Amino acid sequence: MKPSNIRIRELQKEIDNLSVLRDEAKSEWNQHSDEYLLHKNQAIAAEKRMHDLNDEIEYRLAEINELEEQSNSSALMEVV
């Protein structure tokens, strides 16, 4: 067998092994990409809920402040 034929066979084996490793890496990448997108979407949804709830809290705090101001104004008018 010629040395070039031996080297060709060695290279073909290396290519086969590298192809298997590449396919495993691609599979792993696909899995993690899906998980990344799932977690990213969940994080975006949680952030939206957090901001929406914060808006609701701010709205109620503003209403409390308004009611307290009205109550204080009424109390001052009763004193006068």
C-alpha positions in Angstrom: 0.0 0.0 0.0 1.3 3.4 -0.9 2.1 5.9 1.9 -0.4 8.3 0.3 -3.2 5.7 0.5 -2.4 5.1 4.2 -2.5 8.8 4.9 -5.8 9.1 3.0 -7.3 6.3 5.1 -6.1 8.0 8.3 -7.5 11.3 7.2 -10.9 9.6 6.4 -11.0 8.1 9.9 -10.2 11.5 11.4 -12.9 13.1 9.3 -15.4 10.4 10.5 -14.4 11.0 14.1 -14.6 14.7 13.7 -18.0 14.4 12.1 -19.4 12.5 15.0 -18.0 15.1 17.4 -19.5 17.9 15.3 -22.9 16.2 15.3 -22.8 15.8 19.1 -21.8 19.5 19.4 -24.6 20.5 17.1 -27.1 18.5 19.1 -25.9 20.0 22.3 -26.0 23.5 20.8 -29.6 22.9 19.6 -30.6 21.7 23.1 -29.1 24.7 24.8 -30.4 27.1 22.2 -33.9 25.9 22.8 -33.4 26.2 26.6 -31.9 29.7 26.1 -34.9 30.8 24.1 -37.3 29.3 26.7 -35.6 31.0 29.6 -35.2 34.2 27.7 -38.9 34.3 26.9 -39.7 33.4 30.5 -37.4 36.2 31.8 -39.1 38.7 29.4 -42.5 37.7 30.6 -41.5 37.9 34.3 -39.9 41.3 33.7 -43.2 42.5 32.1 -45.2 41.2 35.1 -42.8 42.9 37.5 -43.2 46.3 35.7 -47.0 45.9 35.5 -47.2 45.1 39.2 -44.9 47.9 40.0 -47.2 50.2 38.1 -50.2 48.9 40.1 -48.3 49.5 43.3 -47.4 53.1 42.2 -51.1 53.7 41.3 -52.3 52.6 44.7 -49.6 54.6 46.5 -50.7 57.7 44.6 -54.3 57.0 45.5 -53.3 56.7 49.2 -51.4 60.0 49.1 -54.4 61.7 47.5 -56.8 60.3 50.1 -54.4 61.3 52.9 -54.1 64.8 51.5 -57.9 65.1 51.3 -58.2 63.8 54.8 -55.6 66.3 56.1 -57.4 69.1 54.2 -60.7 68.1 55.8 -59.2 68.0 59.2 -57.7 71.4 58.8 -61.0 72.9 57.7 -62.7 71.4 60.7 -60.1 73.0 63.0 -60.6 76.4 61.4 
